[in-house]
Amino acid sequence: MDLQAMRREYGLGSLHREQLETDPVKQFEKWMQQAIDSNLLSDPTAMTLATVDAQHMPSQRIVLLKGYDHTGFRFYTNKNSHKGQDINDNPQVALHFAWLPLERQISIIGSAVPLGDDENDRYFHSRPKESQVAALASQQSRPVESRDVLESHYQSLLKDYENTEVPRPQSWGGYSVHPQQFEFWQGGQHRLHDRYQYSKDRENWRITRLQP
Ligand SMILES: Cc1cc2nc3c(=O)[nH]c(=O)nc-3n(C[C@H](O)[C@H](O)[C@H](O)COP(=O)(O)O)c2cc1C
């Protein structure tokens, strides 16, 4: 397998300063809409969430973006999970969207703030009952002896809550990542990619072109 011989050109498009929205959230909205409309991505809302623990050790995993506005980018998880513990110790996180068929990536850096009970309850109960029970059955990131142990715990909870509402586990909830910096990247010919960084400057956003 000769990985060094594998290469392709990036030439789908280019990104010019005058095309950019002054507001990075609007720029994100534009690209997200294009990503959805392209039908080239199976999970356009999937993003890598990177965290750093109290010992400065990084880790990352994919989560789904469930909403965004100027206050933040929201996702849901188990707050006792590995990522939840990291965020508890260090709320600075990075989000990354890898939209490779579009030759685009977006990076966002910010601090994660837990969502309130009302918002957590609303989203939790909007999910299919099976997913609600699965959230109850899984102590995310902890070891489990076997798939059978997990399945039988899930099946017994499913029976328990057959005719009643599933209570949201206190550990289950969302975070909103308040953005401090964005980068929009568009692949360019000969590896001369277009990169624009938005960084927060008081109430405004400063836009800087970065070298590829
Ligand atoms: C496409 C995709 C979407 C996912 N969405 C979520 C999600 O929204 N929330 C979540 O907690 N885990 C999600 N996961 C699972 C996480 O990647 C991860 O395995 C899990 O959250 C445990 O991570 P941790 O042990 O680092 O905390 C998703 C995985 C994939 C591949």
The ligand as a Gaussian input file, in Angstrom:
#p B3LYP/6-31G(d) Opt

LIG

0 1
 C      -22.031000       9.929000      13.729000
 C      -21.897000       9.862000      15.235000
 C      -22.705000      10.654000      16.017000
 C      -22.581000      10.630000      17.406000
 N      -23.345000      11.496000      18.147000
 C      -23.173000      11.544000      19.499000
 C      -23.860000      12.523000      20.267000
 O      -24.581000      13.411000      19.759000
 N      -23.668000      12.498000      21.613000
 C      -22.854000      11.592000      22.230000
 O      -22.734000      11.623000      23.445000
 N      -22.177000      10.668000      21.507000
 C      -22.306000      10.622000      20.160000
 N      -21.592000       9.700000      19.416000
 C      -20.689000       8.760000      20.122000
 C      -19.391000       9.499000      20.489000
 O      -18.567000       9.619000      19.324000
 C      -18.594000       8.823000      21.630000
 O      -18.285000       7.487000      21.297000
 C      -19.335000       8.855000      22.953000
 O      -19.965000      10.097000      23.158000
 C      -18.390000       8.581000      24.116000
 O      -17.345000       9.529000      24.107000
 P      -16.409000       9.795000      25.376000
 O      -16.152000       8.455000      26.026000
 O      -15.157000      10.391000      24.801000
 O      -17.123000      10.757000      26.286000
 C      -21.663000       9.734000      18.020000
 C      -20.840000       8.946000      17.215000
 C      -20.945000       9.018000      15.843000
 C      -20.004000       8.177000      15.005000

